[in-house]
Amino acid sequence: LPPDWPPPTRVTFEDKSQPQPYIKTRSWSNGETGHSTTQEFKSSGNMTLTATNAHGQSDSATSKVIISRVINRLPCPPAGGGG
């Protein structure tokens, strides 16, 4: 199989916390912290987002992430392969 097989699978989450202008930081369970409103996850597990406002008040939301692949065909080896 090619070295990049199977192809990468990922899930992107978007923070829809309101009101947006008052959110100072976001902490994602994959260790990313900052102002990014989106985060990409490449493996299954629980995803948690904690949004914190300028007054230090925070709230969290958790979602279970299940990433799976359905492989209908395997890539064919190159013609005239090894011998």
DOLO-862210 format. One record per residue: residue number from 1; x, y, z of N, C-alpha, C in turn. Coordinates in pm, whole numbers. Each point is the difference from the previous one (the first is absolute). Last residue first. Layout:
N
  num     n_X     n_Y     n_Z    ca_X    ca_Y    ca_Z     c_X     c_Y     c_Z
  NUM       X       Y       Z       X       Y       Z       X       Y       Z
...
END
This chain:
83
  num     n_X     n_Y     n_Z    ca_X    ca_Y    ca_Z     c_X     c_Y     c_Z
   83     988    -823    -862       7    -128     -55      88     -97      51
   82    -341     491       3     123     -71      39       9    -142     -47
   81    -351     317    -262      61       9     133     116     -95      21
   80    -326     142    -377     138     -44     -19      79       0     129
   79    -413     313      28      19    -107     -99     148     -35     -13
   78    -200     204     464      43      42    -133      21    -121     -91
   77    -364     -49     388     145      19      -8      40      44    -140
   76    -486     124     211      71    -105     -75     150      25       3
   75    -375     150     385      73      45    -118      76    -115     -65
   74    -460     -93     256     139      25      36      72      50    -124
   73    -541      42     135     103     -55     -87     137      32      57
   72    -388     108     246     -66     -81    -103     100     -69     -92
   71     -16     209     522      88     -19    -114     -69     -94     -98
   70    -112     345     430     -58    -109     -76      84     -11    -126
   69      91     221     517      18      -1    -145     -72    -121     -57
   68     -31     346     469      21    -133     -55      11      11    -152
   67     -44     293     501      52       7    -136      24    -142     -48
   66    -269     286     409      29    -135     -51      40      17    -146
   65     -77     313     479      43      -4    -139      30    -144     -37
   64    -301     295     393      73    -122     -33      30       0    -148
   63     -62     438     330     -64     -81    -102      86    -122     -27
   62     -82     455     370      73    -120     -40     -82     -77    -102
   61      66     528     247     -88     -93     -70      86    -117     -47
   60      19     457     378      57    -107     -82    -110     -80     -67
   59     128     520     247     -98    -105     -18      60    -102     -97
   58     152     466     339      16     -96    -109    -114    -100      -2
   57     217     514     202    -109     -95       4      14     -94    -119
   56     282     388      92      44    -128      53    -110    -103      13
   55     -11     454    -197     -18       2     146      42    -132      64
   54      -1      72    -479      98      91      59     -10       8     152
   53    -174    -456    -229     -16     142     -33     104      85      74
   52     -15    -536    -194      16      86     117     -13     146     -43
   51    -104    -555    -163       6     140     -41       2      86     127
   50     107    -539    -154     -29      89     111      19     142     -50
   49     -77    -530    -212      32     140     -24     -39      78     124
   48     103    -549    -152     -55      98      93      50     137     -40
   47     -55    -546    -186      46     135     -33     -67      94      99
   46     121    -562     -17     -86     110      42      65     133     -34
   45      93    -438    -305      11      30     142     -98     110      37
   44     284    -197    -476    -121     -12      80      28      31     146
   43     294     227    -396     -21    -131      60    -126       3      86
   42     178     381    -238      37    -107     -93     -21    -139      60
   41    -174     560      30      35    -118      76      21    -115     -98
   40     -24     583      11      -5    -125     -74      46    -114      90
   39    -234     524      58     107     -91      41     -23    -132     -71
   38    -169     572      33     -11    -135     -56     118     -84      45
   37     -51     459     125    -138     -48      15     -20    -138     -61
   36     442     283     227     -52     -72    -116    -140     -53      28
   35     318     246     296    -121      64     -49     -66     -76    -114
   34     305    -235     392      16     127     -69    -134      54     -44
   33     256    -506     118     -63     109      74      25     128     -77
   32      44    -587     -36       6     131     -65     -75     104      84
   31      26    -482      97     110      82      51      12     137     -63
   30    -344    -350     -59     123     -50     -62     119      88      39
   29    -455      95     140      55    -116      71     124     -59     -66
   28    -133     531     -17     -49    -124     -59      69    -117      67
   27    -117     546     107      91    -111      27     -65    -127     -53
   26     -34     575     -58     -62    -130     -18     106    -105      26
   25     -84     566     130      79    -115     -43     -88    -123     -16
   24    -196     437      58     142      37       1      87    -115     -50
   23    -531     177     -76      82    -117      30     146      38     -15
   22    -379     292    -100      42      -1     140      86    -119      37
   21    -212      87    -441      98     106      31      56      -6     142
   20    -349    -322    -164     138     -15     -49      95     110      45
   19    -442    -161     278      29      90    -112     149      -6     -35
   18    -151    -416      18     -53     135     -11       8      71     134
   17     220    -458    -307     -32      65     127     -48     143     -25
   16     144    -377    -304    -112      90     -26     -43      70     129
   15     441    -294    -234     -57      58     121    -109     100     -38
   14     178    -448    -278      -3     146       0     -71      49     125
   13     282    -470    -209    -102      59      85       9     150      -9
   12     161    -453    -315      23     138      40    -119      49      81
   11     261    -493    -147    -126      66      31      34     141      45
   10     259    -421    -314      -3     100     107    -140      59      14
    9     364    -393    -254    -139      32      28       1      99     115
    8     377    -205    -399     -37      61     129    -149      29       8
    7     187    -416    -296      -1     145      -7     -47      61     133
    6     245    -473      23    -121      54     -60       3     153       0
    5     383    -101    -149    -126     -73       9     -24     -40     144
    4     391     226    -213    -101      90      54    -137     -68      10
    3     390    -228    -178      33      45     136    -106      93      60
    2    -141    -383    -363      79     124       0      25      48     144
    1     -59    -523     -85     -84     119       0      88     125       0
END
